[in-house]
Amino acid sequence: MQGLHLTADLYQCRCDAAWLTDASKLGEWCLQAVQTSGLQAVNQLFHTFPGTDRGPGGVTATVLLAESHLCLHTWPEQKSVTVDVYVCNFGGDHSAKARGLMSALVDRFLPEWTEQRSLDRGSDDA
């Protein structure tokens, strides 16, 4: 069992507000970004949450990958997004593809700053 788990917290995103509130628009773009990165989508779920007195509802977008998953959550009232990309490396090293996908996702939202982490999962011996 081996894999790479990438996370990013995006703050003060300067993208158009629709990228933070429109599940259909964001989901379609996520599927294209997955394909462009060389990963394979096998299923997806995109959901817009109802708005509140604090503003419009955010989006959760999940793409199941043959290689594992992409998941992101938006907080439009804070102009923030969290992103999670995980790839297992069964049958090949998909790390570069995961990094490319993460880069495209970060670029889409135009954050003023980010906090990114990378975690190697599993071990060669497992």
mmCIF file of the C-alpha atoms, coordinates in Angstrom:
data_MODEL
# 
_entry.id   MODEL 
# 
loop_
_atom_site.group_PDB 
_atom_site.id 
_atom_site.type_symbol 
_atom_site.label_atom_id 
_atom_site.label_alt_id 
_atom_site.label_comp_id 
_atom_site.label_asym_id 
_atom_site.label_entity_id 
_atom_site.label_seq_id 
_atom_site.pdbx_PDB_ins_code 
_atom_site.Cartn_x 
_atom_site.Cartn_y 
_atom_site.Cartn_z 
_atom_site.occupancy 
_atom_site.B_iso_or_equiv 
_atom_site.pdbx_formal_charge 
_atom_site.auth_seq_id 
_atom_site.auth_comp_id 
_atom_site.auth_asym_id 
_atom_site.auth_atom_id 
_atom_site.pdbx_PDB_model_num 
ATOM 1   C CA . MET A 1 1   ? 0.000   0.000  0.000   1.00 0.00 ? 1   MET A CA 1 
ATOM 2   C CA . GLN A 1 2   ? 1.512   3.282  -1.150  1.00 0.00 ? 2   GLN A CA 1 
ATOM 3   C CA . GLY A 1 3   ? 0.017   6.627  -1.987  1.00 0.00 ? 3   GLY A CA 1 
ATOM 4   C CA . LEU A 1 4   ? 0.330   10.386 -1.951  1.00 0.00 ? 4   LEU A CA 1 
ATOM 5   C CA . HIS A 1 5   ? -2.143  12.594 -0.073  1.00 0.00 ? 5   HIS A CA 1 
ATOM 6   C CA . LEU A 1 6   ? -2.095  16.301 -0.953  1.00 0.00 ? 6   LEU A CA 1 
ATOM 7   C CA . THR A 1 7   ? -4.139  18.945 0.858   1.00 0.00 ? 7   THR A CA 1 
ATOM 8   C CA . ALA A 1 8   ? -4.504  22.668 0.319   1.00 0.00 ? 8   ALA A CA 1 
ATOM 9   C CA . ASP A 1 9   ? -6.357  25.350 2.254   1.00 0.00 ? 9   ASP A CA 1 
ATOM 10  C CA . LEU A 1 10  ? -7.024  28.345 0.003   1.00 0.00 ? 10  LEU A CA 1 
ATOM 11  C CA . TYR A 1 11  ? -7.726  31.753 1.517   1.00 0.00 ? 11  TYR A CA 1 
ATOM 12  C CA . GLN A 1 12  ? -9.208  34.979 0.129   1.00 0.00 ? 12  GLN A CA 1 
ATOM 13  C CA . CYS A 1 13  ? -9.918  33.454 -3.275  1.00 0.00 ? 13  CYS A CA 1 
ATOM 14  C CA . ARG A 1 14  ? -10.228 36.100 -5.983  1.00 0.00 ? 14  ARG A CA 1 
ATOM 15  C CA . CYS A 1 15  ? -12.042 33.914 -8.527  1.00 0.00 ? 15  CYS A CA 1 
ATOM 16  C CA . ASP A 1 16  ? -15.534 34.664 -9.791  1.00 0.00 ? 16  ASP A CA 1 
ATOM 17  C CA . ALA A 1 17  ? -18.043 33.885 -7.004  1.00 0.00 ? 17  ALA A CA 1 
ATOM 18  C CA . ALA A 1 18  ? -19.735 31.224 -9.170  1.00 0.00 ? 18  ALA A CA 1 
ATOM 19  C CA . TRP A 1 19  ? -16.699 28.949 -8.707  1.00 0.00 ? 19  TRP A CA 1 
ATOM 20  C CA . LEU A 1 20  ? -17.531 28.909 -4.980  1.00 0.00 ? 20  LEU A CA 1 
ATOM 21  C CA . THR A 1 21  ? -21.323 28.487 -5.269  1.00 0.00 ? 21  THR A CA 1 
ATOM 22  C CA . ASP A 1 22  ? -22.251 26.663 -8.493  1.00 0.00 ? 22  ASP A CA 1 
ATOM 23  C CA . ALA A 1 23  ? -21.842 22.891 -8.108  1.00 0.00 ? 23  ALA A CA 1 
ATOM 24  C CA . SER A 1 24  ? -22.570 22.152 -11.780 1.00 0.00 ? 24  SER A CA 1 
ATOM 25  C CA . LYS A 1 25  ? -20.026 24.638 -13.079 1.00 0.00 ? 25  LYS A CA 1 
ATOM 26  C CA . LEU A 1 26  ? -17.367 23.599 -10.578 1.00 0.00 ? 26  LEU A CA 1 
ATOM 27  C CA . GLY A 1 27  ? -18.055 19.897 -11.073 1.00 0.00 ? 27  GLY A CA 1 
ATOM 28  C CA . GLU A 1 28  ? -17.757 20.090 -14.854 1.00 0.00 ? 28  GLU A CA 1 
ATOM 29  C CA . TRP A 1 29  ? -14.464 21.928 -14.509 1.00 0.00 ? 29  TRP A CA 1 
ATOM 30  C CA . CYS A 1 30  ? -13.156 19.395 -11.940 1.00 0.00 ? 30  CYS A CA 1 
ATOM 31  C CA . LEU A 1 31  ? -13.874 16.515 -14.322 1.00 0.00 ? 31  LEU A CA 1 
ATOM 32  C CA . GLN A 1 32  ? -11.986 18.305 -17.092 1.00 0.00 ? 32  GLN A CA 1 
ATOM 33  C CA . ALA A 1 33  ? -9.056  19.031 -14.754 1.00 0.00 ? 33  ALA A CA 1 
ATOM 34  C CA . VAL A 1 34  ? -8.911  15.359 -13.731 1.00 0.00 ? 34  VAL A CA 1 
ATOM 35  C CA . GLN A 1 35  ? -8.818  14.283 -17.379 1.00 0.00 ? 35  GLN A CA 1 
ATOM 36  C CA . THR A 1 36  ? -6.194  16.899 -18.275 1.00 0.00 ? 36  THR A CA 1 
ATOM 37  C CA . SER A 1 37  ? -3.986  15.709 -15.412 1.00 0.00 ? 37  SER A CA 1 
ATOM 38  C CA . GLY A 1 38  ? -4.009  12.171 -16.797 1.00 0.00 ? 38  GLY A CA 1 
ATOM 39  C CA . LEU A 1 39  ? -6.090  10.672 -13.989 1.00 0.00 ? 39  LEU A CA 1 
ATOM 40  C CA . GLN A 1 40  ? -9.319  8.738  -14.562 1.00 0.00 ? 40  GLN A CA 1 
ATOM 41  C CA . ALA A 1 41  ? -12.692 9.714  -13.080 1.00 0.00 ? 41  ALA A CA 1 
ATOM 42  C CA . VAL A 1 42  ? -14.981 6.759  -12.327 1.00 0.00 ? 42  VAL A CA 1 
ATOM 43  C CA . ASN A 1 43  ? -17.813 8.576  -10.505 1.00 0.00 ? 43  ASN A CA 1 
ATOM 44  C CA . GLN A 1 44  ? -18.670 11.970 -9.061  1.00 0.00 ? 44  GLN A CA 1 
ATOM 45  C CA . LEU A 1 45  ? -20.983 13.852 -6.721  1.00 0.00 ? 45  LEU A CA 1 
ATOM 46  C CA . PHE A 1 46  ? -21.411 17.634 -6.697  1.00 0.00 ? 46  PHE A CA 1 
ATOM 47  C CA . HIS A 1 47  ? -23.648 19.366 -4.157  1.00 0.00 ? 47  HIS A CA 1 
ATOM 48  C CA . THR A 1 48  ? -24.529 22.999 -3.454  1.00 0.00 ? 48  THR A CA 1 
ATOM 49  C CA . PHE A 1 49  ? -25.610 23.683 0.113   1.00 0.00 ? 49  PHE A CA 1 
ATOM 50  C CA . PRO A 1 50  ? -28.486 26.097 0.775   1.00 0.00 ? 50  PRO A CA 1 
ATOM 51  C CA . GLY A 1 51  ? -27.632 29.675 1.579   1.00 0.00 ? 51  GLY A CA 1 
ATOM 52  C CA . THR A 1 52  ? -28.000 31.144 5.042   1.00 0.00 ? 52  THR A CA 1 
ATOM 53  C CA . ASP A 1 53  ? -28.235 34.627 6.514   1.00 0.00 ? 53  ASP A CA 1 
ATOM 54  C CA . ARG A 1 54  ? -24.428 34.661 6.219   1.00 0.00 ? 54  ARG A CA 1 
ATOM 55  C CA . GLY A 1 55  ? -24.532 34.309 2.437   1.00 0.00 ? 55  GLY A CA 1 
ATOM 56  C CA . PRO A 1 56  ? -24.814 31.788 -0.384  1.00 0.00 ? 56  PRO A CA 1 
ATOM 57  C CA . GLY A 1 57  ? -24.221 28.113 0.261   1.00 0.00 ? 57  GLY A CA 1 
ATOM 58  C CA . GLY A 1 58  ? -20.937 26.467 -0.539  1.00 0.00 ? 58  GLY A CA 1 
ATOM 59  C CA . VAL A 1 59  ? -20.171 23.444 -2.677  1.00 0.00 ? 59  VAL A CA 1 
ATOM 60  C CA . THR A 1 60  ? -18.787 20.002 -1.983  1.00 0.00 ? 60  THR A CA 1 
ATOM 61  C CA . ALA A 1 61  ? -17.336 18.339 -5.067  1.00 0.00 ? 61  ALA A CA 1 
ATOM 62  C CA . THR A 1 62  ? -16.134 14.755 -4.980  1.00 0.00 ? 62  THR A CA 1 
ATOM 63  C CA . VAL A 1 63  ? -14.602 12.874 -7.888  1.00 0.00 ? 63  VAL A CA 1 
ATOM 64  C CA . LEU A 1 64  ? -13.831 9.210  -7.381  1.00 0.00 ? 64  LEU A CA 1 
ATOM 65  C CA . LEU A 1 65  ? -10.715 8.333  -9.320  1.00 0.00 ? 65  LEU A CA 1 
ATOM 66  C CA . ALA A 1 66  ? -9.497  4.972  -10.546 1.00 0.00 ? 66  ALA A CA 1 
ATOM 67  C CA . GLU A 1 67  ? -6.392  6.095  -8.642  1.00 0.00 ? 67  GLU A CA 1 
ATOM 68  C CA . SER A 1 68  ? -8.336  7.261  -5.479  1.00 0.00 ? 68  SER A CA 1 
ATOM 69  C CA . HIS A 1 69  ? -10.132 10.648 -5.051  1.00 0.00 ? 69  HIS A CA 1 
ATOM 70  C CA . LEU A 1 70  ? -10.438 14.423 -5.360  1.00 0.00 ? 70  LEU A CA 1 
ATOM 71  C CA . CYS A 1 71  ? -12.601 16.279 -2.867  1.00 0.00 ? 71  CYS A CA 1 
ATOM 72  C CA . LEU A 1 72  ? -13.087 19.989 -2.337  1.00 0.00 ? 72  LEU A CA 1 
ATOM 73  C CA . HIS A 1 73  ? -15.283 22.164 -0.156  1.00 0.00 ? 73  HIS A CA 1 
ATOM 74  C CA . THR A 1 74  ? -15.993 25.866 -0.649  1.00 0.00 ? 74  THR A CA 1 
ATOM 75  C CA . TRP A 1 75  ? -16.904 28.544 1.885   1.00 0.00 ? 75  TRP A CA 1 
ATOM 76  C CA . PRO A 1 76  ? -18.089 31.496 -0.236  1.00 0.00 ? 76  PRO A CA 1 
ATOM 77  C CA . GLU A 1 77  ? -18.742 33.716 2.790   1.00 0.00 ? 77  GLU A CA 1 
ATOM 78  C CA . GLN A 1 78  ? -15.043 33.394 3.664   1.00 0.00 ? 78  GLN A CA 1 
ATOM 79  C CA . LYS A 1 79  ? -13.790 33.177 0.061   1.00 0.00 ? 79  LYS A CA 1 
ATOM 80  C CA . SER A 1 80  ? -12.052 29.951 1.112   1.00 0.00 ? 80  SER A CA 1 
ATOM 81  C CA . VAL A 1 81  ? -11.669 26.432 -0.275  1.00 0.00 ? 81  VAL A CA 1 
ATOM 82  C CA . THR A 1 82  ? -10.200 23.196 1.037   1.00 0.00 ? 82  THR A CA 1 
ATOM 83  C CA . VAL A 1 83  ? -8.835  20.678 -1.461  1.00 0.00 ? 83  VAL A CA 1 
ATOM 84  C CA . ASP A 1 84  ? -7.892  17.048 -0.950  1.00 0.00 ? 84  ASP A CA 1 
ATOM 85  C CA . VAL A 1 85  ? -6.229  14.918 -3.660  1.00 0.00 ? 85  VAL A CA 1 
ATOM 86  C CA . TYR A 1 86  ? -5.250  11.351 -2.872  1.00 0.00 ? 86  TYR A CA 1 
ATOM 87  C CA . VAL A 1 87  ? -3.721  8.854  -5.282  1.00 0.00 ? 87  VAL A CA 1 
ATOM 88  C CA . CYS A 1 88  ? -2.690  5.323  -4.564  1.00 0.00 ? 88  CYS A CA 1 
ATOM 89  C CA . ASN A 1 89  ? 0.353   4.223  -6.470  1.00 0.00 ? 89  ASN A CA 1 
ATOM 90  C CA . PHE A 1 90  ? -0.793  0.682  -7.157  1.00 0.00 ? 90  PHE A CA 1 
ATOM 91  C CA . GLY A 1 91  ? 0.370   -0.292 -10.618 1.00 0.00 ? 91  GLY A CA 1 
ATOM 92  C CA . GLY A 1 92  ? 2.328   2.919  -11.160 1.00 0.00 ? 92  GLY A CA 1 
ATOM 93  C CA . ASP A 1 93  ? 3.418   6.176  -9.587  1.00 0.00 ? 93  ASP A CA 1 
ATOM 94  C CA . HIS A 1 94  ? 0.642   8.753  -10.024 1.00 0.00 ? 94  HIS A CA 1 
ATOM 95  C CA . SER A 1 95  ? 2.312   11.390 -7.832  1.00 0.00 ? 95  SER A CA 1 
ATOM 96  C CA . ALA A 1 96  ? 3.179   13.787 -10.671 1.00 0.00 ? 96  ALA A CA 1 
ATOM 97  C CA . LYS A 1 97  ? -0.400  13.632 -11.962 1.00 0.00 ? 97  LYS A CA 1 
ATOM 98  C CA . ALA A 1 98  ? -1.734  14.382 -8.469  1.00 0.00 ? 98  ALA A CA 1 
ATOM 99  C CA . ARG A 1 99  ? 0.599   17.364 -8.129  1.00 0.00 ? 99  ARG A CA 1 
ATOM 100 C CA . GLY A 1 100 ? -0.480  18.647 -11.544 1.00 0.00 ? 100 GLY A CA 1 
ATOM 101 C CA . LEU A 1 101 ? -4.140  18.343 -10.586 1.00 0.00 ? 101 LEU A CA 1 
ATOM 102 C CA . MET A 1 102 ? -3.551  20.155 -7.293  1.00 0.00 ? 102 MET A CA 1 
ATOM 103 C CA . SER A 1 103 ? -1.727  22.957 -9.092  1.00 0.00 ? 103 SER A CA 1 
ATOM 104 C CA . ALA A 1 104 ? -4.620  23.391 -11.541 1.00 0.00 ? 104 ALA A CA 1 
ATOM 105 C CA . LEU A 1 105 ? -7.128  23.454 -8.680  1.00 0.00 ? 105 LEU A CA 1 
ATOM 106 C CA . VAL A 1 106 ? -5.194  26.091 -6.744  1.00 0.00 ? 106 VAL A CA 1 
ATOM 107 C CA . ASP A 1 107 ? -4.815  28.215 -9.889  1.00 0.00 ? 107 ASP A CA 1 
ATOM 108 C CA . ARG A 1 108 ? -8.589  28.034 -10.589 1.00 0.00 ? 108 ARG A CA 1 
ATOM 109 C CA . PHE A 1 109 ? -9.462  29.806 -7.315  1.00 0.00 ? 109 PHE A CA 1 
ATOM 110 C CA . LEU A 1 110 ? -6.778  32.528 -7.359  1.00 0.00 ? 110 LEU A CA 1 
ATOM 111 C CA . PRO A 1 111 ? -6.140  32.507 -3.593  1.00 0.00 ? 111 PRO A CA 1 
ATOM 112 C CA . GLU A 1 112 ? -4.196  35.308 -1.937  1.00 0.00 ? 112 GLU A CA 1 
ATOM 113 C CA . TRP A 1 113 ? -2.430  32.630 0.096   1.00 0.00 ? 113 TRP A CA 1 
ATOM 114 C CA . THR A 1 114 ? -2.442  28.877 0.607   1.00 0.00 ? 114 THR A CA 1 
ATOM 115 C CA . GLU A 1 115 ? -1.372  26.285 3.131   1.00 0.00 ? 115 GLU A CA 1 
ATOM 116 C CA . GLN A 1 116 ? -0.383  23.076 1.345   1.00 0.00 ? 116 GLN A CA 1 
ATOM 117 C CA . ARG A 1 117 ? 0.672   19.726 2.753   1.00 0.00 ? 117 ARG A CA 1 
ATOM 118 C CA . SER A 1 118 ? 1.963   16.496 1.260   1.00 0.00 ? 118 SER A CA 1 
ATOM 119 C CA . LEU A 1 119 ? 1.827   13.144 3.023   1.00 0.00 ? 119 LEU A CA 1 
ATOM 120 C CA . ASP A 1 120 ? 3.271   9.874  1.770   1.00 0.00 ? 120 ASP A CA 1 
ATOM 121 C CA . ARG A 1 121 ? 0.825   7.107  2.704   1.00 0.00 ? 121 ARG A CA 1 
ATOM 122 C CA . GLY A 1 122 ? 1.709   3.481  3.412   1.00 0.00 ? 122 GLY A CA 1 
ATOM 123 C CA . SER A 1 123 ? 5.109   1.895  3.015   1.00 0.00 ? 123 SER A CA 1 
ATOM 124 C CA . ASP A 1 124 ? 7.095   -0.243 0.613   1.00 0.00 ? 124 ASP A CA 1 
ATOM 125 C CA . ASP A 1 125 ? 6.950   -3.122 3.095   1.00 0.00 ? 125 ASP A CA 1 
ATOM 126 C CA . ALA A 1 126 ? 3.167   -3.263 3.514   1.00 0.00 ? 126 ALA A CA 1 
# 
